[in-house]
Amino acid sequence: MEYGRRLREAIAEPGTTPLIGIHDMYSASLAARHDDGLFVSGFGFAASYYGLPDIGFVAWPDMVAFVERLRPAFPGHHLLVDIDDGYADTEVACHVVRRMERAGASGVVLEDQRRPRRCGHADGKEILPLPEYLDKLRRVLESRKDLLVVARTDAVDEAEMLRRAEALAGSGADVVLVDGVPGVQTLRRIRRAAGATPLLFNQIAGGRSPQLSLPELAGLGVDMAIYSTPCLFAAHEAIEAALRALKAADGRLPAPEAGAAGVAESTRLLERNLAPAPRSRGTRTPAPRDPAG
């Protein structure tokens, strides 16, 4: 299937297309019941697979292998994959893009950070000179066939955000992402700087950016929204609560509540991945947009 084309068609529709950040097959299995779009979050994958912060530990073969497991289980879903800076080297970035396309990814996000890299909502980020990043991006775009490519900048100064948003929009990339946008007014200016190129907005709990609803984002001219860590942080809180309750009860499991997850519910969820059929669970909001703000 032409997964990139399908994702382009989705974001060309009115409103904002949401993609839910997942970090393992179980979180993907749950998220797939609610939305058509899944985002393979670098933050979540580093935490789940390595138990490490999002500061450049992810190895590209591990990420490709994860996508190779995801695609057969979710053939009808959009899979947008965070490939950080393309794993440093331009030749590696191009190889990873080709591998991701063969694995069935719908798209990838390529950032302009300099190593050592950081989460887009953390302090201490450094970015490549714009010509150097644009050259890497050009090579990546030449390497793909159908794959959607999101060009991401991690600039923190607003003037540089706008300069790079305009340059990325003119690069031939399918979508522009300025990560860590500090406020709505800056987002409006980025929307204007990107021109007609689709715009992606990243929301993460506790991050730099404002928490906006899908209708609000649609009104600001945002075409895609990724939610990087709702599954990871929800799992964190739920596991903490369950283990505190287990300790408080001297190791006795609580009586199961109606509708609570247990062996049967978990098995039913995972059995869907044995022979899945395309499922439509999208929640795209058709709110009118005002690109001019």
ZINOR-V798137 format. One line per field, one symbol per residue. ss: DSSP state (2 for helix, 1 for strand, 0 for the rest). burial: b if it has 9 or more other C-alpha atoms within 8 Angstrom, else e. A space follows every 50 residues. Layout:
ss: ???
burial: ???
//
This chain:
ss: 00222222222200011111110022222220000011110222222222 00000000022222222222222000011111000000022222222222 22200011111010000000000000100222222222222220000111 11100002222222222220000011110000022222222220000111 11100000000002222220000111100222222222222222222200 0000000000002222222220000000000000100000000
burial: eebbbbbbeebeebbbbbbbbbbbbebbbbbbebbbbbbbbbbbbbbbee eeebebebebeebbeebbbbbebbbbbbbbbbbbbbbbebebbbbbbbbb bebbbbbbbbbbbbeebbeeeeeebbbbeeeebbebbbbbbebbebbbbb bbbbbeeeebbbbbbbebbebebbbbbbbbbeeeebbbbbbbbbeebbbb bbbbeebebbeeebbebbbbbbbbbbbbbbbbeeeeeeeeeeeeebeebe eeeeeeeeeeeeeeebeebbeebeebeeeebebbbbbebebee
//
